[in-house]
Amino acid sequence: MRKRVAVLGATGSIGLNTLDVLRGAQDDFEVVLLSGHTSAGPLLACARDFPGAILALSGETAKPGNTGTGTISHHGTAALLAAITSSGADIAVNGISGAAGLAPSLAVLDAGADLALANKETMVMAAPLVRERAAAKKSRIFPVDSEHAAIYNLLRSHCDGSHGDDTLEEILLTASGGPFRTLSLEKMAAVTLAEALAHPTWSMGPKITIDSSTMANKGLEVIEAAGLFSVSADKVKVVVHPQSIVHSMIRLRDGAVYAQLSKPDMRLPIHQALYGDACVPCPFGRLDFDGLTLGFEKPDFRRFPMLALAYRAAEKGGVYPAVYNGANEAAVASFLNNAAAFLDIPRIVEYVLNREWKEGKFTLESVLDADHRARIIAGEYIAKKLEK
C-alpha cells in the first residue's frame, strides 16, 4: 500500500525538491494534498503530475478559480488546516517558510500523521507543545533540514541500542558560514541586498538565504536541535564548514566523533524522511572522495551576533525563542524591502530581546502573543530609524 503524502509549501524550494523525489517514487507514495500561499499558477503547475491531490492556497486574499488544469478547492489558513485534517495523509512534508508553518505542523500531528519537518520555526517557537502533540497521537517527527536529518540518523545509529541513551556528549552542527564568512565588519556595513541573496552553496528562498548570511539560520537550528533532540542548547556547538559536505556530527562520551557526509542536495534528507527509518536506495547526494578537501573553523560571534543572540534566547527559554524568531522575521522583511541595512538585522533582534518577556503558563496562545508583540516592537524600532 502506498504511503499518502501531503506537501505543504509545495511551490517553495523544499516543496519543489520533495515533488522531484516523489515523481521518481510513485510506486511507494500517493500525493493527497499540495499547498501554496497565494500563487495559483505555480501550485497548479505542481499539481500536473499529481492529479488526485487536494489543492490549497493559505493566503487569505486568494480567490477560487479553475484554470482548466486543476481546481484549487481550499483558500485561507483555516481551510488549509481543514484540508490537512481531511486529507488522510500518512506523512506531511512541511516546507512552509517562517512562523506561518507552526499551525500546519500542529494540524498534521493532531491528525495522527507523521511530520517531515523542514519548517524549523515549529520547534523554535513551540518545541514542548509539538512533542506533546506528537506523543498524544503517536506521530513521529522526521527532520528534513540536512543538519538535523544527519543528527537524527547519527543518534539513531550510535545513541540507541547497545550504546545506550546517555552516551551523547555534544551535537556538532555544521554551518557553511554563508557568503560573508570572511568579510570584515566594516565591509558588512555596506552589504547590498543582491550580495546577501547570493549564497555560495545552497539555492533557497530569499528569507532563509538572508538568514544564512547573518547566521540567524544557524541560530534557529541550534534552538531547533535542542528541541528536537531534547538536549540543552549548550550541548549544541556550531562548526563552520564551508564545503557543506559534512552535514553534522555527534561526539560521544568516549570522545569519538561520528559524521554524516553527502553532497549538498536537499533531496537526500527529504527521501530519508519520507521513507522513515527504512534505508531505501537513493540517487541523491552521493559523494565522490577523489580530490575532496574538508575544512572546519570556529564561528565568529562578534561578526555574526545573531548566533550569540540565539544561544541567549535558548538559555532564557519560555517564549524567548519565539521572540527571537519573530523579531528576526520582521528585521529580514525590512531588509528585503530596503527599509533597513544588513547590520540593522541583529540590532533590531537584540533590541526586542532586551524587553521583558515573562509569560505565565507556556501555551500556544502565549507563544503566538509573544510572536505578535515581537514583530510590533521590531516595527517600532524600524520606524524610528527611518525617521532619523
N, C-alpha and C positions, 0 to 999 in steps of 0.2 A: 504494500500500500504506500502511495506517495505521501510525503510529508507536505502539509499545507503551509504556505508561506505568505506572510504579509510583508510588504516592503514600504516602510514609512519614510518619506523624504526620497521618493523614487527618482526625482529629477535632479538631485544633487550628486556630488561626487561619490559618496558611499552607495547611494541608491543605484546609480548607473553601473558601478562596479559589481554590485550584487546581481543586477539583472544580467550582466555578462556571464557571471558564474552560473546563474540559473538557466540561461539558454543552452549551456552545454551539459545540463544535468536534468533534463525534463523527464527522464525515466524515474528520477528519485524525488522530484519536487513538483508541486502544483501551486501556482501563484493565485491566491484568492483575493488579495487586496493590494492596490497601489495607491499611494497618496502623494500629493504635492502641496504647494502652498497657494499660489494664485495663478500660475501659468498653465492654462488649459492645454495649449498646443504641445509643449514638451511632455505633459502627462499622457496625452492621447498617443503621442509617438511611442512612449514607453510601453503602452498597452497593446501595441500591434502584435507583438509576439506572444502575448498572454491574454487572449480574447475573453477568457472566463472571469477575469478579475473584476472585483468591485473597484470603482474609481472614486477617489475623494480628494477635494481641494479644501484645505483647512482655512484658507484666507476668508475672512468674513465678507469681503467685497466680491467674491467670486459669484458668477451668475450661471445658473443651469443652462446647458446647451448640448446639442448633438451636432457634431461636425461631419457625421457620416462614417467616421472610423471608430466610433465608440461613444458611450454616454457616461458623463460624469454625474453620478446619482447622489453624491453626498457633498454638502457645502457647509463650511464653517467648522469650528473646533468641536462643538458638541456633536455634530454629525459625524466627524471623523472618529470620535471616541465611540459613538454608537456602532459605526462600521467595524471597528476593531472588535467590539463585543460580539457582533453577529456574524463575523466572517468565518468563524470556525477554524482559525489558523492554529496550527500546532506550534509554530515559532514565528516571531516577528522580528525583522531587522529594523532597528530604529536608527535611521541616518538623518533625522531632523536636526537642524542646527540650533544650538542655544537652549535657553531655559524653556522655550516652547516645546521641547521634547519630553519634559518631565511628565506631564499629564498623560500623553500617549503611552509612555513606559508603564505607568501605574495601571492604565487600562488593559494593557497586554497581560500583565501579571494577574490582575483581578479576573481576567477571562480564563485563567488557568493555562495560558500558553507560555512557552519558553521565550526568553528575550535575548536576542543577539544585539548587544548594546554598543553602538558607535556614538551615541549621544552622551558624552562624558558628564554633562550638566546634571543628568539624572542622579548620579551618585554623588557629585559635588554638593548639590543642594539638599538632598534628602536621603542619604545612604541608609540611616536606621529605618526609615519608613519603607524604603524599597526592599530591604532584606526581610522586613516583617511581612510585607505583602507576598513576596516570593515564597516564604516559608509557609504561609497560610494556605496557599494553593499548590504547594509542592512544585512550583515552577522553577526552572533553572535559568541562570543568567550567564551567558557566554560573551566575554568581551570581544569586541571587534577592532578597537584600536590596536595597531600592530604591537605596541609595547605591552598592553595589558593581556592581549592574547598570548604573547610569549610568556609572560609571568604565569598566567593560568596554566599553561601546558607544563612549564618547568615545575611549578608547585605540585601539580598532579603527578608528575613523574618522580619527584625527589622528596616531597614532604608528606606523602601518604604512605600507607602500607608499611613496608619493612623499615623505612627511615623514621616513621613516627611524625606527629604533628608539631613537635617542639624543636625541630631541627633548624628552622629558619633563623638566620642571624639578621639579614637585611635584604631588601629588594634594591637592585641597581637599575634604575630607569634611564634608558639612553635617550639622548636628545641630539638632533642634528646641529643645533646651535643657530639655525636659521641663516638668513642672508647677511646678518651683521655680526657674525661671530667674532670677527677680528677688528671691527670698526671701533674707533675711539669715541668717547662720549661727545667730544666736540663735533665730530662728523655726524654722529647720530642726531644732533640737534637740527641738522639740515636735511634729514632723510625725507624723500618725497613719497607720495602715495604709490607711484609706479615702482619705485625701488623696493618698498615694503611688500608689494604684491608679487615680487619675483623670488619665489622660493627655490633654492638650489637643488632640491631633491624631489619633493612631492608636488603633485598637481592637485590643488584643493580649492575650496571656495574662498571668497575674499576674507570673511571673518576669521576663519581658522588660520589662514595664511598670515594675517596681521598678528594673530596670537602667537604664531610660531616666531615671528620676527622680534617680538617683545619677550619671548619665552613665557608669556602668560599661559600658552597651551601646555607647557611642561608643568607649570604651577598647578593648573587644573588637573593634570594627570597624576601629580603627586597626591592631591586630595582624593581623586578617584581611586587610585591604587589602595590608599588607606581604607577607603570604604568598601571596595570590592573584596579585599583580602583580609579584612578585619585586623589590621595592624596599625600602630600609631605612626603618624607622619614622619617621626624622627627615624623610623626604620626604613624609610623610602629615600634613597640617595639618588641624586641626578649625576649622570656621567655624560659629558659631551662627546659624541661620536659622529663626526661629520659624514662618514660614508653611509650611514643608515643601513648597515648590513647586520650588525648585532642589534636585535630589536628589544632586548632587555636581558638582565641576568639576575640570578639569585646567589647569595652567599650563605652557605650552611655553617652551623656552629663549629664544624671541624676545619673551617677556612676554605673549603673547596668552593669554587665558583662555577656555576653552570649557565650556559648562554644559549639563546636561540638565534640562529643565523639564517638569513634568506635575502634575496634581492628585495628592494623596497617596492612591493606590489601588494596593494590592499586586497586583492582578490584572494590571497592565501589565507589571511585571518578570517575573511568572510566565508570562504569554503569550510574552514575548520569549525566556525561557529554553526553553520548550517547543518553540518554532519554531527555536531556534538562531540562526544568522546570517541567516536569511531574514526580510525585512521584510514582514509579513503584516498587512493591515488589522485594527485593533483598536478596540473601542468604549470601552476603559477609560482613564481618566486624562486625557482631552482637556481642554485648557486654554483658558479664555476670558480674554483680556487686558484686557477692559473693567474699569476701576477697580482693577486689580491693583497692589498695592504690595508691594515686597520689601525686607526689612531684614536686615542682617548685623551680627554682634557678635563680639568675641573671647570665647573661653571663659574662665571664671574658675576657674583651677586651685586656688585657695585654698578656695573654697566647694565645689568638686567634685573632691576629691583622687583619686577613682577614676580619673579621666582621667590624672593625673600618674603614678599607680601603674602604669597600663597601659603608658605610654611607658617606665617604668623596667623593667618585665618584658620588654618587647620589646628594649630595649637589651642586657639581660643575656643574652637568648636561651636556648638549650637548653630545659630543662623549665620555666623561669620563667613563660612564658605559660600553661602548663598549671596551674601552681601558682596563678597569679592567678585563673584561671577556677574552679578547684576551691574555693579559699577563698571566692570571691565567691558561688558556688552555695550553699555551706554558710551563709554570712552572710545571704544573702537568705532562705533557708529558715527561719533563726532569726527573722528579722524578720517573715516571714509567719505564723509560729507565736507571735508576741508574746513571744519569748524575748530579743529584742534591740531596741534603739532604732534609729531611722533612721540616726543618725550613728555607730552602732556598726559599720555595714557596712564603711566604709573603714578603721576602726581594726582590725577583725579581719583584713582583707586585708593591711594593712601589717604587722601582727604576724607573719603567716605568711610573707610575702615576706622579712622580715628574717632568717629562718632561712637556713642554708647549704644550697643546692640544687645540689650538684655531682653529675653523673652521668658514667658512662663513655661508651660508645657510645650515640648517640641512637637509641633503638628504640621500638617501640610499647610494649614491656614497661616501659621506663624512664619513658615518658610516663604510663602508667596507674598505675605505682607512685607517681610524684610527685603525681598527682591524688588518689590514695587517702590518702597521707600528709598532703597539704594539708588535706583535709577533717577528718582526725583532729585535727590541730593546731588548726584553727579551732574544732572542737568542744570541745577542752580550754580554749581561751580563753573560749568562751561559758559553759561550765560554771563556771569560776572567777568570771566576772562575776555569774552567778546566785547564787553562794554568798555574795556580799558583801551 
